[in-house]
Amino acid sequence: MAVAPPIARLIALLAKLPGIGEKSAQRLAFHILRAPAPYASELSEAIAAVGERVRLCSVCMNLTEADPCAVCVDARRDAGLVCVVESVPDLLAIERTGEYRGRYHVLHGSLSPLDGIGPDDLKIKELLARLSDGEVREVIVATNPDVEGEATALYLQKLVAPLGVAVTRIAQGVPMGGDIEYADQVTLGRAIAGRRPL
């Protein structure tokens, strides 16, 4: 490379981020170089802080600095309602809706035998431990509507239902603003099956 070794190293490290190729990494590196000097320091401090201070919440497995996390200690949230998600970005997406006021449980993945991901690789044991005290009355399974997410949802239903806890699945169907004629068969079929009164 015709750049200084520190720049080449930065580009190589940025290129290891998911979804970032070498050209994007190069653009990011040069953006950092062009930014005011304090920006690079603040960025490196923020990255170091994430590695040093962020850990899993001992209750819900969310990423947090304080344990338990802010969601788990919020007394205004319904402790009897637990929404199970695959990842922290999924939790954040549900929070952005402003419609959910219960608690969460983050699995950190979904079942995928082809990728070698089984139940022991997910935070399922921690979920079952939470349910043992009888405080939770409903588990909302909000895994992705793909093969792995569906397999995970079915697996959780088989484990949780015998505990006397209601297990529900988030509704799936045609997205707002979507055209029915362009919806795939599975999505449209679920929309019909999950219909509700007006």
C-alpha positions in Angstrom: 0.0 0.0 0.0 1.2 3.5 -0.8 0.0 4.9 2.6 1.8 5.2 5.9 1.8 2.0 8.0 -0.6 3.5 10.7 -3.1 4.3 8.0 -2.7 0.9 6.5 -3.2 -0.8 9.9 -6.4 1.3 10.5 -7.8 0.4 7.1 -7.1 -3.3 7.7 -8.8 -3.2 11.1 -11.8 -1.3 9.9 -12.2 -3.8 7.0 -12.7 -6.6 9.6 -15.9 -4.9 10.7 -19.1 -6.7 9.4 -20.4 -5.1 6.2 -17.2 -3.0 5.7 -15.1 -3.9 2.7 -11.7 -2.5 1.9 -13.0 0.6 0.0 -15.4 1.5 2.8 -12.6 1.0 5.4 -10.4 3.3 3.4 -13.2 6.0 3.3 -13.7 5.7 7.0 -9.9 5.9 7.7 -9.5 9.0 5.7 -12.7 10.5 7.3 -11.0 10.0 10.7 -7.8 11.6 9.4 -9.7 14.6 8.1 -11.8 15.1 11.3 -10.6 17.5 14.0 -7.9 15.9 16.2 -10.1 15.3 19.3 -12.4 13.1 17.2 -9.9 10.3 16.8 -9.1 10.3 20.5 -12.8 10.3 21.4 -13.4 7.4 19.0 -10.6 5.3 20.3 -11.7 6.0 23.9 -15.2 5.0 23.1 -14.0 1.8 21.5 -11.8 1.0 24.5 -14.7 1.8 26.9 -17.0 -0.7 25.1 -14.4 -3.4 25.5 -13.6 -2.6 29.1 -16.9 -1.7 30.7 -19.8 -3.3 28.7 -20.9 -6.7 29.9 -24.0 -8.9 29.9 -26.9 -8.1 32.3 -27.1 -11.0 34.7 -30.9 -11.0 34.4 -31.8 -10.4 30.7 -28.5 -10.8 28.9 -28.7 -7.3 27.4 -25.4 -5.4 27.0 -25.0 -3.0 29.8 -22.5 -1.1 31.9 -24.5 -1.4 35.2 -25.7 -4.8 36.3 -28.6 -5.3 36.2 -29.4 -3.1 33.2 -31.7 -0.1 33.2 -34.6 -2.0 31.7 -34.4 -4.7 34.4 -34.4 -2.2 37.3 -37.2 0.0 35.8 -40.1 -0.5 38.2 -42.5 1.0 35.6 -42.0 -2.0 33.4 -44.2 -5.1 33.6 -42.0 -7.8 35.1 -44.6 -10.4 34.2 -44.0 -9.9 30.5 -40.7 -11.0 28.9 -40.0 -10.4 25.2 -37.4 -12.8 23.9 -35.2 -11.5 21.0 -32.2 -12.8 19.1 -30.0 -9.8 19.5 -29.6 -6.4 21.2 -30.3 -4.6 17.9 -33.7 -6.4 17.9 -34.3 -5.2 21.4 -33.5 -1.6 20.3 -35.9 -1.9 17.4 -38.8 -3.0 19.7 -37.9 -0.2 22.1 -38.1 2.4 19.3 -41.7 1.5 18.7 -42.7 2.8 22.2 -45.4 0.1 22.3 -43.8 -2.4 24.6 -43.4 -1.8 28.4 -42.3 -5.2 29.6 -38.9 -6.7 30.1 -36.6 -8.6 27.7 -34.4 -11.6 27.3 -31.6 -11.6 24.7 -30.7 -15.0 23.3 -27.6 -13.8 21.4 -28.4 -15.8 18.3 -30.8 -18.4 17.0 -30.7 -22.1 16.6 -28.9 -23.1 13.4 -27.7 -26.7 13.3 -26.0 -26.1 9.9 -23.8 -23.4 11.5 -23.2 -25.5 14.6 -25.4 -23.3 16.8 -27.4 -25.4 19.3 -29.4 -24.6 22.4 -26.2 -24.6 24.6 -24.8 -21.8 22.5 -27.7 -19.5 23.3 -28.9 -17.9 26.5 -31.8 -20.3 26.9 -30.7 -21.8 30.3 -30.7 -18.2 31.7 -34.3 -17.7 30.3 -35.5 -20.8 32.0 -33.9 -19.8 35.3 -35.8 -16.5 35.1 -39.1 -18.3 34.6 -38.6 -20.6 37.6 -39.7 -18.0 40.2 -43.3 -17.8 38.8 -43.2 -14.0 38.4 -43.4 -14.2 34.5 -46.8 -14.9 33.1 -46.1 -14.4 29.4 -43.1 -14.9 27.1 -43.4 -13.1 23.8 -41.1 -14.8 21.2 -39.8 -12.1 18.9 -37.3 -14.1 16.9 -36.7 -13.3 13.2 -39.3 -14.7 10.7 -36.7 -17.0 9.0 -35.9 -20.7 9.3 -33.6 -20.3 12.2 -35.9 -17.9 14.0 -38.9 -20.2 13.6 -37.0 -23.2 14.8 -35.9 -21.2 17.9 -39.5 -20.1 18.5 -40.8 -23.6 18.3 -38.0 -24.9 20.6 -38.7 -22.2 23.2 -42.5 -22.9 23.0 -41.8 -26.6 23.8 -39.6 -25.6 26.8 -41.6 -22.8 28.2 -45.2 -24.0 27.8 -44.9 -26.9 30.4 -43.8 -24.3 33.0 -47.3 -22.8 33.0 -46.2 -19.6 31.3 -48.1 -18.4 28.2 -46.0 -18.3 25.1 -47.0 -15.9 22.3 -45.3 -15.0 19.0 -45.1 -11.5 17.5 -47.6 -11.0 14.6 -46.3 -11.3 11.1 -47.7 -10.2 7.9 -47.8 -7.6 5.2 -45.7 -4.5 6.2 -47.3 -1.1 6.4 -47.1 0.6 3.0 -46.5 -2.7 1.3 -48.4 -4.0 -1.7 -50.3 -7.3 -1.3 -49.5 -8.4 -4.8 -45.8 -8.2 -4.1 -45.8 -10.0 -0.8 -44.3 -13.5 -0.7 -46.6 -16.5 -0.1 -45.4 -17.2 3.4 -45.9 -13.6 4.6 -49.3 -13.3 2.9 -50.3 -16.7 4.4 -49.3 -15.6 7.9 -51.2 -12.3 7.4 -54.4 -14.2 6.6 -53.9 -16.7 9.4 -53.2 -14.0 11.9 -56.1 -11.8 11.0 -58.0 -10.0 13.8 -61.3 -8.1 14.1 -61.4 -4.5 13.0 
